[in-house]
Amino acid sequence: MPERRSKGIFRELYRHARERCAGEGAAGLRLYADTTNHKAQAVYQGLGMTSHYAVFEDMFGESI
């Protein structure tokens, strides 16, 4: 919901997940965002996340 955005909730959830994952020995976290979802990408970058991956897919039922 828009009125619940920009209150630090996602940042806190991410911090908690990152802490737990690191504590359990995970190598890292990955979050996926659609290439057109610039808001999500900006949030992830604001958390210090980077990406050097491109995800390719073949979605059945979609015309090419």
N, C-alpha and C positions, 0 to 999 in steps of 0.2 A: 504494500500500500504506500503510495507516495508520501503521505504524512509521517510515515515511520522511517523514511530514508534520511540519511545524513545525521544520524544520531549515534553513530559508532557501534551499532549492534553487530553488523557484519565484521567490522574490524576486531571486535572482541571475540566473536566466534572463530574467526580465522586465527587470532592469537592463541586461543585455547587449543584448537586443532593442531596448530603448528607445534606448540609446546608438547602436547601429548604424543604426536607422531615422532618428533625428535627424541623424546624420552624413551620411546619404544624401539629406537634404532632405525626408523624409516630414512630412506635416502633423501626424501623431499616430498613436496605436494604438487599436484597438477590440478588446475582448474581450467575448464574449457569454456570458451565464449564464442558465439557466432561471430563471423567476421564483420557483420554489420552492427554488432552490439558494442558500440564505442563507449558507452557508460560503464559497462562491466570491465572492459579492457582498461579504462582509466582507473577504476577502483583497484584492479589487480596491480597495475603499475604503481599506484599510490602506496600499496603495501610493500613495494620493493620487489615484486615478482617480475621475472623476465621470461621470454620465450624464444626458443630457437627451433620450434617444431611447426610443421604445417600438417594438418590432418586431412587426409583424402578419404572420400567415401563414394559409394555407388548406391544411391537410394533408389530402391525398386519402386515403381509407380510414378516416378517423376520423369518428365520428358527431358531429353537432352538436346 
